[in-house]
Amino acid sequence: MKRLLILAYDFPPYVSVGGLRPYAWYRYLKEFDVEPVVVTRQWGNKYGNELDYIAPGESNETIVEATEYGTIIRTPYKPNLANRIMLKYGRTKFSLIRKLVTAWYEFMQFLFFVGPKSGLYRGAKEYLKHNKVDAIIATGEPFVLFKYASTLSKKFGIPWVADYRDPWSQSVKRSSNFFSRKLNAYYEQRTTSTALCLTTVSDFFKRKIQISAAPNSRVEIITNGYNPDSINASKSTKQKSDKLRFAYVGTIYRWHPIQGLLDGFKKFVLSNPDSNFELNFYGINNSAGLIETIKEKYIELEPFINITPMMPNNELIVNLRQCNAMLLFNYYSSIGTKIYDYLAIQRLVLLCFTEDEASYQMKEKMTSHHDVVGMSNHVQEDLLKETNAGISVKDPEHLKSVIEGLYGDFKKNGYIECNSHGYEQYSRSYQTGKLAKIIFGSNEEKR
């Protein structure tokens, strides 16, 4: 059995979409004759919000867990000065000091092993002094993990793989200064040049990475996906029939057409004042901001909206299965992650929006993920058509009519029908088999 060392900053029990990818490798690699050893940091869920990302670990000593799936090495974590200030005084105070300290660490961590993330390097180095591994993979961001993997590869003579969950220098905000953008591009090219190969989640990101870092490097696609354990464990959970339930999961970015979504529901409520439905938001990033927007502009929707904090994936899947339809914002050339869970639970997906010029212009203005010539800029829509899993909603007015149609179906049947198919290849266990084959070559995909 081969042994793979995995450097993963986000990892359970921290509730993060980014942590699901390395967790799947840890969970399923043994099925493909690979023993995983995960090096991460100590996490707790004391706050239940973004403060958990900077909260201190539970111990000053490294904690090692050996399980039936592999080994997890949880290294100590101490917040830096910026994080300690935020934990004590909140987000609004001393913001300039916090930004300066954070910028210093962002720069210095690539020159020296400093900063709150460096514990992963020291934990991995200590493990490799006494144990043999056949390969190393680092998943980013944070992309400083690539530097750690490259250094360990050189020191111990072990090949390493760089896994991009997102592009690196291609994602640096256009508002950042010229020096910052150039520095990230330099670090990216220098670091990844030593990797055995690069992996990422989609063709779109592959093209971005090849442009910015590795025009001649081998870049393989390991898509994100759904957790088959969570899906199988929740199979008996049915749609609720007392009211029509819609669900949205995860981060709401500044460029997402959240007001267009709310406009569509507001139009529906004004035309159907006696309607009985719920609009559920799970694990969103700025619940206070959404609540304020609703009170200011969409007070008619307030009785229908529920906001639920982040929760582990297995609990989330149960909640989603009880809903009748899923809401998804258009990522255009990118695929996102939540779509795979939506497919696996076989609930109808409403993609918002596909022909709304205002939404598209907002995306172009506020993100660095611009369309690439020769590549589809409607990959979610393509996937929904391929799997027969949803409806492409053109704009807020179309959303209103779609909701009306679904509401009529729901009143008649007590559920919303979804006859999706062909999504099994997006199981994270299947994708883990692909990863094992890419790195070690001889492993057969068993699922």
C-alpha positions as a Markdown table, in Angstrom:
| # | Residue | x | y | z |
|---|---|---|---|---|
| 1 | Met | 0.0 | 0.0 | 0.0 |
| 2 | Lys | 1.3 | 3.4 | -1.0 |
| 3 | Arg | 1.3 | 6.3 | 1.5 |
| 4 | Leu | 0.2 | 9.8 | 0.7 |
| 5 | Leu | 0.9 | 12.8 | 2.9 |
| 6 | Ile | -1.8 | 15.4 | 2.5 |
| 7 | Leu | -1.3 | 19.0 | 3.6 |
| 8 | Ala | -4.8 | 20.5 | 4.1 |
| 9 | Tyr | -5.5 | 23.7 | 6.1 |
| 10 | Asp | -9.3 | 23.4 | 5.9 |
| 11 | Phe | -10.4 | 20.1 | 7.3 |
| 12 | Pro | -13.2 | 18.8 | 9.6 |
| 13 | Pro | -14.3 | 19.5 | 12.2 |
| 14 | Tyr | -14.0 | 23.0 | 10.7 |
| 15 | Val | -17.2 | 23.5 | 8.6 |
| 16 | Ser | -15.9 | 24.5 | 5.2 |
| 17 | Val | -16.6 | 23.5 | 1.6 |
| 18 | Gly | -12.9 | 23.6 | 1.1 |
| 19 | Gly | -12.4 | 21.0 | 3.8 |
| 20 | Leu | -14.7 | 18.4 | 2.0 |
| 21 | Arg | -12.2 | 17.8 | -0.8 |
| 22 | Pro | -9.2 | 16.6 | 1.4 |
| 23 | Tyr | -11.6 | 14.8 | 3.8 |
| 24 | Ala | -12.8 | 12.7 | 0.9 |
| 25 | Trp | -9.3 | 11.7 | 0.1 |
| 26 | Tyr | -8.7 | 10.7 | 3.7 |
| 27 | Arg | -12.0 | 8.8 | 3.8 |
| 28 | Tyr | -11.7 | 6.9 | 0.5 |
| 29 | Leu | -8.0 | 6.5 | -0.4 |
| 30 | Lys | -7.6 | 3.2 | 1.3 |
| 31 | Glu | -10.2 | 1.7 | -1.0 |
| 32 | Phe | -7.6 | 2.3 | -3.8 |
| 33 | Asp | -4.6 | 0.9 | -1.9 |
| 34 | Val | -3.3 | 4.3 | -0.6 |
| 35 | Glu | -2.9 | 5.1 | 3.0 |
| 36 | Pro | -3.6 | 8.8 | 3.7 |
| 37 | Val | -1.8 | 10.9 | 6.3 |
| 38 | Val | -3.4 | 14.3 | 6.7 |
| 39 | Val | -1.5 | 17.2 | 8.3 |
| 40 | Thr | -3.9 | 20.0 | 9.3 |
| 41 | Arg | -4.3 | 22.4 | 12.2 |
| 42 | Gln | -6.4 | 22.1 | 15.3 |
| 43 | Trp | -9.9 | 23.3 | 14.7 |
| 44 | Gly | -12.9 | 24.0 | 17.0 |
| 45 | Asn | -16.4 | 25.3 | 16.3 |
| 46 | Lys | -16.6 | 27.7 | 19.3 |
| 47 | Tyr | -18.2 | 30.6 | 17.5 |
| 48 | Gly | -20.2 | 29.0 | 14.7 |
| 49 | Asn | -19.1 | 31.7 | 12.2 |
| 50 | Glu | -16.1 | 33.1 | 10.5 |
| 51 | Leu | -14.3 | 33.6 | 13.8 |
| 52 | Asp | -13.7 | 29.9 | 14.0 |
| 53 | Tyr | -11.1 | 30.4 | 11.2 |
| 54 | Ile | -8.9 | 32.4 | 13.5 |
| 55 | Ala | -9.7 | 31.0 | 16.9 |
| 56 | Pro | -6.8 | 29.3 | 18.8 |
| 57 | Gly | -6.3 | 25.5 | 18.8 |
| 58 | Glu | -7.1 | 23.4 | 21.9 |
| 59 | Ser | -3.5 | 22.4 | 22.7 |
| 60 | Asn | 0.1 | 23.5 | 22.3 |
| 61 | Glu | 1.0 | 19.9 | 21.4 |
| 62 | Thr | 0.4 | 18.1 | 18.2 |
| 63 | Ile | -2.5 | 15.7 | 18.3 |
| 64 | Val | -2.3 | 12.5 | 16.3 |
| 65 | Glu | -5.4 | 10.5 | 15.4 |
| 66 | Ala | -5.2 | 7.0 | 13.9 |
| 67 | Thr | -8.4 | 5.6 | 12.5 |
| 68 | Glu | -9.6 | 2.9 | 10.1 |
| 69 | Tyr | -9.2 | 5.4 | 7.2 |
| 70 | Gly | -5.7 | 6.7 | 7.9 |
| 71 | Thr | -3.9 | 9.2 | 10.2 |
| 72 | Ile | -4.7 | 12.8 | 11.0 |
| 73 | Ile | -2.0 | 15.0 | 12.5 |
| 74 | Arg | -3.5 | 18.2 | 14.0 |
| 75 | Thr | -0.9 | 20.8 | 14.7 |
| 76 | Pro | -1.1 | 23.6 | 17.2 |
| 77 | Tyr | -2.5 | 26.9 | 16.1 |
| 78 | Lys | -1.9 | 30.3 | 17.6 |
| 79 | Pro | -3.6 | 33.4 | 16.1 |
| 80 | Asn | -1.3 | 36.2 | 15.0 |
| 81 | Leu | -1.7 | 39.7 | 16.3 |
| 82 | Ala | -4.3 | 40.7 | 13.8 |
| 83 | Asn | -6.4 | 37.7 | 14.6 |
| 84 | Arg | -6.1 | 38.2 | 18.3 |
| 85 | Ile | -7.2 | 41.8 | 17.9 |
| 86 | Met | -10.2 | 40.8 | 15.9 |
| 87 | Leu | -11.2 | 38.0 | 18.4 |
| 88 | Lys | -11.1 | 40.5 | 21.2 |
| 89 | Tyr | -12.5 | 43.7 | 19.7 |
| 90 | Gly | -14.5 | 42.5 | 16.7 |
| 91 | Arg | -14.4 | 43.2 | 13.0 |
| 92 | Thr | -14.9 | 47.0 | 13.0 |
| 93 | Lys | -12.1 | 48.1 | 15.4 |
| 94 | Phe | -8.4 | 48.6 | 14.6 |
| 95 | Ser | -8.9 | 47.5 | 10.9 |
| 96 | Leu | -5.8 | 49.3 | 9.6 |
| 97 | Ile | -3.5 | 47.6 | 12.2 |
| 98 | Arg | -5.1 | 44.3 | 11.3 |
| 99 | Lys | -4.6 | 44.8 | 7.6 |
| 100 | Leu | -0.9 | 45.8 | 8.0 |
| 101 | Val | -0.2 | 42.8 | 10.2 |
| 102 | Thr | -2.0 | 40.4 | 7.8 |
| 103 | Ala | -0.1 | 41.9 | 4.8 |
| 104 | Trp | 3.2 | 41.4 | 6.6 |
| 105 | Tyr | 2.5 | 37.8 | 7.2 |
| 106 | Glu | 1.2 | 37.2 | 3.7 |
| 107 | Phe | 4.6 | 38.5 | 2.4 |
| 108 | Met | 6.9 | 37.0 | 4.9 |
| 109 | Gln | 5.4 | 33.5 | 5.0 |
| 110 | Phe | 6.9 | 32.8 | 1.5 |
| 111 | Leu | 10.4 | 33.8 | 2.6 |
| 112 | Phe | 10.4 | 32.3 | 6.1 |
| 113 | Phe | 8.4 | 29.7 | 8.0 |
| 114 | Val | 6.4 | 32.2 | 10.0 |
| 115 | Gly | 2.8 | 32.9 | 10.6 |
| 116 | Pro | -0.2 | 30.9 | 11.9 |
| 117 | Lys | -0.1 | 28.4 | 9.0 |
| 118 | Ser | 3.6 | 27.4 | 9.5 |
| 119 | Gly | 2.6 | 24.8 | 12.1 |
| 120 | Leu | 1.6 | 22.5 | 9.2 |
| 121 | Tyr | 5.1 | 22.6 | 7.8 |
| 122 | Arg | 6.7 | 21.8 | 11.1 |
| 123 | Gly | 4.2 | 19.0 | 11.8 |
| 124 | Ala | 4.8 | 17.4 | 8.4 |
| 125 | Lys | 8.5 | 17.8 | 8.7 |
| 126 | Glu | 8.6 | 16.0 | 12.0 |
| 127 | Tyr | 6.4 | 13.2 | 10.7 |
| 128 | Leu | 8.7 | 12.7 | 7.6 |
| 129 | Lys | 11.8 | 12.4 | 9.9 |
| 130 | His | 10.5 | 9.1 | 11.2 |
| 131 | Asn | 8.1 | 7.8 | 8.5 |
| 132 | Lys | 8.3 | 7.0 | 4.8 |
| 133 | Val | 5.7 | 8.4 | 2.4 |
| 134 | Asp | 5.5 | 7.9 | -1.4 |
| 135 | Ala | 4.1 | 11.3 | -2.4 |
| 136 | Ile | 2.9 | 14.6 | -1.0 |
| 137 | Ile | -0.2 | 16.6 | -2.0 |
| 138 | Ala | -1.0 | 20.1 | -0.9 |
| 139 | Thr | -4.4 | 21.6 | -1.5 |
| 140 | Gly | -4.8 | 25.3 | -1.7 |
| 141 | Glu | -5.7 | 27.8 | -0.8 |
| 142 | Pro | -3.9 | 28.8 | 1.4 |
| 143 | Phe | -1.2 | 28.5 | -1.3 |
| 144 | Val | 1.7 | 28.8 | 1.1 |
| 145 | Leu | 1.0 | 25.1 | 1.5 |
| 146 | Phe | 2.5 | 24.6 | -1.9 |
| 147 | Lys | 5.7 | 26.2 | -0.7 |
| 148 | Tyr | 5.7 | 23.8 | 2.3 |
| 149 | Ala | 5.2 | 20.8 | 0.0 |
| 150 | Ser | 7.9 | 21.9 | -2.4 |
| 151 | Thr | 10.4 | 22.4 | 0.4 |
| 152 | Leu | 9.5 | 19.0 | 2.0 |
| 153 | Ser | 9.8 | 17.3 | -1.4 |
| 154 | Lys | 13.3 | 18.7 | -1.9 |
| 155 | Lys | 14.4 | 17.9 | 1.6 |
| 156 | Phe | 13.2 | 14.3 | 1.7 |
| 157 | Gly | 13.3 | 13.4 | -2.0 |
| 158 | Ile | 9.5 | 12.8 | -2.3 |
| 159 | Pro | 7.4 | 13.9 | -5.3 |
| 160 | Trp | 4.7 | 16.3 | -4.7 |
| 161 | Val | 1.4 | 17.4 | -6.3 |
| 162 | Ala | -0.2 | 20.9 | -6.2 |
| 163 | Asp | -4.0 | 20.8 | -5.9 |
| 164 | Tyr | -5.8 | 24.0 | -6.8 |
| 165 | Arg | -9.3 | 24.4 | -5.4 |
| 166 | Asp | -9.2 | 27.9 | -7.0 |
| 167 | Pro | -6.7 | 29.7 | -9.2 |
| 168 | Trp | -3.9 | 31.5 | -7.3 |
| 169 | Ser | -2.5 | 34.6 | -9.0 |
| 170 | Gln | -5.3 | 34.6 | -11.4 |
| 171 | Ser | -7.7 | 35.2 | -8.5 |
| 172 | Val | -5.8 | 38.2 | -7.0 |
| 173 | Lys | -8.2 | 41.1 | -6.9 |
| 174 | Arg | -7.7 | 43.7 | -9.6 |
| 175 | Ser | -7.9 | 46.3 | -6.9 |
| 176 | Ser | -4.7 | 44.9 | -5.4 |
| 177 | Asn | -1.5 | 46.9 | -6.1 |
| 178 | Phe | 0.8 | 46.0 | -9.0 |
| 179 | Phe | 3.5 | 44.7 | -6.6 |
| 180 | Ser | 1.1 | 42.3 | -4.9 |
| 181 | Arg | -0.1 | 40.8 | -8.2 |
| 182 | Lys | 3.4 | 40.4 | -9.6 |
| 183 | Leu | 4.6 | 38.8 | -6.3 |
| 184 | Asn | 1.9 | 36.2 | -6.3 |
| 185 | Ala | 2.6 | 35.4 | -9.9 |
| 186 | Tyr | 6.3 | 35.0 | -9.2 |
| 187 | Tyr | 5.7 | 32.8 | -6.1 |
| 188 | Glu | 3.2 | 30.7 | -8.1 |
| 189 | Gln | 5.5 | 30.0 | -11.0 |
| 190 | Arg | 8.5 | 29.4 | -8.9 |
| 191 | Thr | 6.8 | 27.0 | -6.5 |
| 192 | Thr | 4.7 | 24.9 | -8.9 |
| 193 | Ser | 7.6 | 24.3 | -11.2 |
| 194 | Thr | 8.9 | 21.6 | -8.9 |
| 195 | Ala | 5.6 | 19.7 | -8.7 |
| 196 | Leu | 5.1 | 16.2 | -10.3 |
| 197 | Cys | 1.8 | 17.5 | -11.6 |
| 198 | Leu | -1.0 | 19.9 | -10.8 |
| 199 | Thr | -4.6 | 19.1 | -10.2 |
| 200 | Thr | -7.7 | 21.3 | -10.1 |
| 201 | Val | -11.5 | 21.1 | -10.1 |
| 202 | Ser | -12.6 | 22.1 | -13.6 |
| 203 | Asp | -11.4 | 22.7 | -17.2 |
| 204 | Phe | -12.0 | 26.4 | -16.7 |
| 205 | Phe | -9.6 | 26.5 | -13.7 |
| 206 | Lys | -7.1 | 24.3 | -15.6 |
| 207 | Arg | -6.9 | 26.9 | -18.4 |
| 208 | Lys | -6.5 | 29.7 | -15.9 |
| 209 | Ile | -3.7 | 27.8 | -14.1 |
| 210 | Gln | -1.9 | 27.0 | -17.4 |
| 211 | Ile | -2.0 | 30.6 | -18.4 |
| 212 | Ser | -0.7 | 31.9 | -15.1 |
| 213 | Ala | 1.7 | 29.3 | -13.7 |
| 214 | Ala | 2.3 | 26.2 | -15.8 |
| 215 | Pro | 1.9 | 26.5 | -19.6 |
| 216 | Asn | 4.0 | 23.3 | -20.0 |
| 217 | Ser | 3.0 | 21.4 | -16.9 |
| 218 | Arg | 0.7 | 18.4 | -16.6 |
| 219 | Val | -2.7 | 19.6 | -15.2 |
| 220 | Glu | -5.3 | 17.0 | -14.3 |
| 221 | Ile | -9.0 | 17.4 | -13.4 |
| 222 | Ile | -10.3 | 16.0 | -10.2 |
| 223 | Thr | -13.8 | 17.5 | -9.8 |
| 224 | Asn | -15.5 | 18.3 | -6.6 |
| 225 | Gly | -18.5 | 16.2 | -5.9 |
| 226 | Tyr | -20.9 | 14.8 | -3.3 |
| 227 | Asn | -20.1 | 12.7 | -0.3 |
| 228 | Pro | -21.7 | 9.3 | -0.9 |
| 229 | Asp | -21.7 | 8.4 | 2.8 |
| 230 | Ser | -23.9 | 11.5 | 3.5 |
| 231 | Ile | -26.1 | 10.8 | 0.5 |
| 232 | Asn | -26.6 | 7.1 | 1.3 |
| 233 | Ala | -27.3 | 7.8 | 5.0 |
| 234 | Ser | -30.1 | 10.3 | 4.2 |
| 235 | Lys | -31.9 | 8.3 | 1.5 |
| 236 | Ser | -34.9 | 7.7 | 3.7 |
| 237 | Thr | -35.5 | 11.5 | 4.2 |
| 238 | Lys | -38.4 | 12.7 | 2.1 |
| 239 | Gln | -39.5 | 16.1 | 0.9 |
| 240 | Lys | -41.8 | 17.8 | 3.4 |
| 241 | Ser | -45.3 | 18.5 | 2.1 |
| 242 | Asp | -46.7 | 21.1 | 4.5 |
| 243 | Lys | -45.3 | 24.0 | 2.6 |
| 244 | Leu | -43.1 | 24.6 | -0.5 |
| 245 | Arg | -39.5 | 24.9 | 0.7 |
| 246 | Phe | -36.7 | 26.4 | -1.3 |
| 247 | Ala | -33.0 | 26.2 | -0.2 |
| 248 | Tyr | -29.8 | 28.1 | -0.9 |
| 249 | Val | -26.5 | 26.8 | 0.6 |
| 250 | Gly | -23.2 | 28.6 | 1.2 |
| 251 | Thr | -21.5 | 31.9 | 0.5 |
| 252 | Ile | -23.3 | 34.8 | -1.1 |
| 253 | Tyr | -20.6 | 36.8 | -2.9 |
| 254 | Arg | -20.9 | 40.5 | -3.7 |
| 255 | Trp | -21.5 | 39.8 | -7.4 |
| 256 | His | -24.3 | 37.3 | -6.8 |
| 257 | Pro | -27.7 | 38.6 | -7.9 |
| 258 | Ile | -29.2 | 38.2 | -4.4 |
| 259 | Gln | -31.5 | 41.2 | -4.9 |
| 260 | Gly | -32.7 | 39.8 | -8.2 |
| 261 | Leu | -33.5 | 36.5 | -6.4 |
| 262 | Leu | -35.4 | 38.4 | -3.7 |
| 263 | Asp | -37.2 | 40.5 | -6.4 |
| 264 | Gly | -38.5 | 37.3 | -8.0 |
| 265 | Phe | -39.9 | 36.0 | -4.7 |
| 266 | Lys | -41.3 | 39.4 | -3.8 |
| 267 | Lys | -43.2 | 39.5 | -7.1 |
| 268 | Phe | -44.6 | 36.1 | -6.4 |
| 269 | Val | -45.7 | 37.1 | -2.9 |
| 270 | Leu | -47.4 | 40.3 | -4.1 |
| 271 | Ser | -49.3 | 38.3 | -6.7 |
| 272 | Asn | -50.0 | 35.4 | -4.3 |
| 273 | Pro | -50.5 | 36.9 | -0.8 |
| 274 | Asp | -51.9 | 33.7 | 0.7 |
| 275 | Ser | -49.1 | 31.4 | -0.5 |
| 276 | Asn | -47.4 | 29.1 | 1.9 |
| 277 | Phe | -43.7 | 28.6 | 1.3 |
| 278 | Glu | -40.2 | 29.0 | 2.9 |
| 279 | Leu | -37.0 | 30.5 | 1.5 |
| 280 | Asn | -34.2 | 28.8 | 3.5 |
| 281 | Phe | -30.5 | 30.0 | 3.6 |
| 282 | Tyr | -28.0 | 27.5 | 5.0 |
| 283 | Gly | -24.5 | 28.5 | 6.2 |
| 284 | Ile | -24.4 | 31.9 | 4.4 |
| 285 | Asn | -21.5 | 34.3 | 5.1 |
| 286 | Asn | -23.3 | 37.5 | 6.0 |
| 287 | Ser | -26.6 | 36.8 | 7.6 |
| 288 | Ala | -26.7 | 40.2 | 9.2 |
| 289 | Gly | -26.4 | 41.9 | 5.9 |
| 290 | Leu | -29.1 | 39.8 | 4.3 |
| 291 | Ile | -31.4 | 40.5 | 7.2 |
| 292 | Glu | -30.8 | 44.2 | 6.8 |
| 293 | Thr | -31.5 | 44.1 | 3.0 |
| 294 | Ile | -34.7 | 42.2 | 3.6 |
| 295 | Lys | -35.9 | 44.7 | 6.2 |
| 296 | Glu | -35.1 | 47.7 | 4.0 |
| 297 | Lys | -36.3 | 46.4 | 0.6 |
| 298 | Tyr | -38.2 | 43.1 | 1.0 |
| 299 | Ile | -40.2 | 43.4 | 4.2 |
| 300 | Glu | -42.9 | 41.3 | 2.5 |
| 301 | Leu | -40.6 | 38.3 | 2.4 |
| 302 | Glu | -39.6 | 38.5 | 6.1 |
| 303 | Pro | -42.2 | 35.9 | 7.3 |
| 304 | Phe | -41.0 | 33.4 | 4.7 |
| 305 | Ile | -37.3 | 33.5 | 5.3 |
| 306 | Asn | -35.2 | 31.2 | 7.5 |
| 307 | Ile | -31.4 | 31.6 | 8.0 |
| 308 | Thr | -29.6 | 28.6 | 9.5 |
| 309 | Pro | -25.9 | 28.6 | 10.6 |
| 310 | Met | -23.2 | 26.4 | 9.1 |
| 311 | Met | -23.4 | 22.7 | 9.9 |
| 312 | Pro | -21.5 | 19.5 | 9.0 |
| 313 | Asn | -22.2 | 18.1 | 5.5 |
| 314 | Asn | -24.1 | 15.1 | 6.7 |
| 315 | Glu | -26.5 | 17.3 | 8.7 |
| 316 | Leu | -26.9 | 19.7 | 5.8 |
| 317 | Ile | -27.8 | 16.9 | 3.4 |
| 318 | Val | -30.7 | 15.8 | 5.7 |
| 319 | Asn | -32.0 | 19.4 | 5.8 |
| 320 | Leu | -31.7 | 19.8 | 2.1 |
| 321 | Arg | -33.6 | 16.5 | 1.4 |
| 322 | Gln | -36.5 | 17.9 | 3.3 |
| 323 | Cys | -36.7 | 20.8 | 0.9 |
| 324 | Asn | -38.5 | 20.8 | -2.4 |
| 325 | Ala | -36.3 | 22.9 | -4.7 |
| 326 | Met | -32.7 | 24.2 | -4.6 |
| 327 | Leu | -31.4 | 27.6 | -5.6 |
| 328 | Leu | -28.2 | 28.1 | -7.4 |
| 329 | Phe | -26.5 | 31.3 | -8.6 |
| 330 | Asn | -24.9 | 31.3 | -12.0 |
| 331 | Tyr | -21.1 | 31.0 | -11.9 |
| 332 | Tyr | -20.9 | 31.2 | -15.7 |
| 333 | Ser | -17.6 | 29.6 | -16.7 |
| 334 | Ser | -17.0 | 28.1 | -13.3 |
| 335 | Ile | -19.0 | 25.1 | -11.8 |
| 336 | Gly | -18.9 | 25.7 | -8.0 |
| 337 | Thr | -19.4 | 22.9 | -5.5 |
| 338 | Lys | -22.9 | 22.9 | -4.1 |
| 339 | Ile | -24.4 | 21.8 | -7.5 |
| 340 | Tyr | -23.0 | 18.3 | -6.8 |
| 341 | Asp | -24.9 | 17.9 | -3.6 |
| 342 | Tyr | -28.0 | 19.2 | -5.3 |
| 343 | Leu | -27.7 | 16.6 | -8.0 |
| 344 | Ala | -27.1 | 13.8 | -5.6 |
| 345 | Ile | -30.2 | 14.5 | -3.4 |
| 346 | Gln | -32.3 | 14.7 | -6.6 |
| 347 | Arg | -34.1 | 17.9 | -5.8 |
| 348 | Leu | -35.0 | 20.3 | -8.7 |
| 349 | Val | -32.4 | 23.1 | -9.2 |
| 350 | Leu | -33.3 | 26.6 | -10.1 |
| 351 | Leu | -30.3 | 28.3 | -11.8 |
| 352 | Cys | -30.4 | 32.1 | -11.3 |
| 353 | Phe | -29.9 | 33.8 | -13.8 |
| 354 | Thr | -29.0 | 32.9 | -17.4 |
| 355 | Glu | -30.2 | 35.9 | -19.4 |
| 356 | Asp | -30.0 | 38.8 | -17.0 |
| 357 | Glu | -27.6 | 41.3 | -18.3 |
| 358 | Ala | -27.3 | 43.2 | -15.0 |
| 359 | Ser | -26.2 | 40.0 | -13.2 |
| 360 | Tyr | -23.6 | 39.3 | -15.8 |
| 361 | Gln | -22.2 | 42.8 | -15.7 |
| 362 | Met | -22.0 | 42.6 | -11.9 |
| 363 | Lys | -20.0 | 39.4 | -12.2 |
| 364 | Glu | -17.6 | 40.9 | -14.8 |
| 365 | Lys | -17.0 | 44.0 | -12.6 |
| 366 | Met | -16.5 | 42.3 | -9.3 |
| 367 | Thr | -14.6 | 39.0 | -10.0 |
| 368 | Ser | -11.4 | 38.0 | -11.6 |
| 369 | His | -13.0 | 34.9 | -13.2 |
| 370 | His | -13.6 | 36.3 | -16.7 |
| 371 | Asp | -14.7 | 34.1 | -19.6 |
| 372 | Val | -12.1 | 32.3 | -21.6 |
| 373 | Val | -12.3 | 32.3 | -25.4 |
| 374 | Gly | -13.2 | 28.8 | -26.6 |
| 375 | Met | -14.7 | 27.6 | -23.3 |
| 376 | Ser | -18.3 | 27.4 | -22.3 |
| 377 | Asn | -19.5 | 30.2 | -20.0 |
| 378 | His | -22.6 | 28.3 | -19.0 |
| 379 | Val | -21.2 | 25.1 | -17.5 |
| 380 | Gln | -23.8 | 24.8 | -14.7 |
| 381 | Glu | -26.6 | 25.1 | -17.3 |
| 382 | Asp | -24.9 | 22.4 | -19.4 |
| 383 | Leu | -24.6 | 20.1 | -16.5 |
| 384 | Leu | -28.3 | 20.6 | -15.4 |
| 385 | Lys | -29.4 | 19.8 | -19.0 |
| 386 | Glu | -27.1 | 16.7 | -19.2 |
| 387 | Thr | -28.5 | 15.3 | -15.9 |
| 388 | Asn | -32.1 | 16.6 | -16.4 |
| 389 | Ala | -31.8 | 18.2 | -12.9 |
| 390 | Gly | -33.2 | 21.7 | -13.1 |
| 391 | Ile | -34.5 | 24.9 | -14.7 |
| 392 | Ser | -32.5 | 27.7 | -16.2 |
| 393 | Val | -34.1 | 30.9 | -14.9 |
| 394 | Lys | -33.7 | 33.8 | -17.2 |
| 395 | Asp | -34.3 | 36.8 | -14.9 |
| 396 | Pro | -36.3 | 37.9 | -11.8 |
| 397 | Glu | -39.5 | 38.1 | -13.8 |
| 398 | His | -39.0 | 34.5 | -15.1 |
| 399 | Leu | -38.3 | 33.4 | -11.6 |
| 400 | Lys | -41.7 | 34.6 | -10.5 |
| 401 | Ser | -43.4 | 32.6 | -13.2 |
| 402 | Val | -41.3 | 29.5 | -12.3 |
| 403 | Ile | -42.2 | 29.7 | -8.6 |
| 404 | Glu | -45.9 | 30.0 | -9.6 |
| 405 | Gly | -45.6 | 26.9 | -11.7 |
| 406 | Leu | -43.9 | 25.0 | -8.9 |
| 407 | Tyr | -46.4 | 26.2 | -6.3 |
| 408 | Gly | -49.2 | 24.8 | -8.4 |
| 409 | Asp | -47.5 | 21.5 | -8.8 |
| 410 | Phe | -46.8 | 21.4 | -5.1 |
| 411 | Lys | -50.4 | 22.1 | -4.1 |
| 412 | Lys | -51.5 | 19.3 | -6.4 |
| 413 | Asn | -48.9 | 16.6 | -5.5 |
| 414 | Gly | -47.3 | 17.6 | -2.2 |
| 415 | Tyr | -43.8 | 17.4 | -3.7 |
| 416 | Ile | -41.7 | 18.7 | -6.6 |
| 417 | Glu | -40.7 | 16.1 | -9.1 |
| 418 | Cys | -37.1 | 15.7 | -10.2 |
| 419 | Asn | -36.0 | 12.9 | -12.6 |
| 420 | Ser | -32.2 | 13.6 | -12.6 |
| 421 | His | -29.8 | 11.0 | -13.8 |
| 422 | Gly | -26.1 | 10.4 | -14.6 |
| 423 | Tyr | -24.6 | 12.2 | -11.7 |
| 424 | Glu | -22.8 | 9.2 | -10.1 |
| 425 | Gln | -19.4 | 10.1 | -11.7 |
| 426 | Tyr | -19.4 | 13.1 | -9.3 |
| 427 | Ser | -19.2 | 11.0 | -6.2 |
| 428 | Arg | -16.2 | 12.0 | -4.2 |
| 429 | Ser | -15.2 | 8.4 | -3.8 |
| 430 | Tyr | -15.1 | 8.0 | -7.6 |
| 431 | Gln | -13.0 | 11.2 | -8.0 |
| 432 | Thr | -10.6 | 10.0 | -5.2 |
| 433 | Gly | -9.9 | 6.9 | -7.3 |
| 434 | Lys | -8.9 | 9.1 | -10.2 |
| 435 | Leu | -6.6 | 11.0 | -7.9 |
| 436 | Ala | -4.9 | 7.8 | -6.7 |
| 437 | Lys | -4.4 | 6.7 | -10.3 |
| 438 | Ile | -3.0 | 10.1 | -11.3 |
| 439 | Ile | -0.4 | 10.1 | -8.5 |
| 440 | Phe | 0.6 | 6.5 | -8.4 |
| 441 | Gly | -0.4 | 5.2 | -11.8 |
| 442 | Ser | -1.1 | 1.6 | -11.0 |
| 443 | Asn | -4.2 | 1.9 | -8.8 |
| 444 | Glu | -7.4 | 0.9 | -10.4 |
| 445 | Glu | -10.6 | 2.9 | -9.9 |
| 446 | Lys | -12.8 | 0.6 | -7.8 |
| 447 | Arg | -15.9 | 2.7 | -7.7 |
